[in-house]
Amino acid sequence: MRAFELARSGRCRSVQDLKSQLRSERYGAGEIQAHLEGRLTVSQLKSAIADAAANRQAPAS
């Protein structure tokens, strides 16, 4: 699912950013809502976004 690709990419800092990005990629509002309506899905996306943010901030070794 594209939402998870975006979440893991580090390009989005929140689920709202993710929704905005999907809209800019011409996904329809109904399609976005259908894929992001479940609590588990939103929780997993938030976790992926947080992991990507942590990886951005981690110092290079």
Secondary structure, DSSP 4 states (H G I P E B T S, - for coil): -HHHHHHHHT--SSHHHHHHHHHHTT--HHHHHHHS-SHHHHHHHHHHHHHHHHHHHSPP-
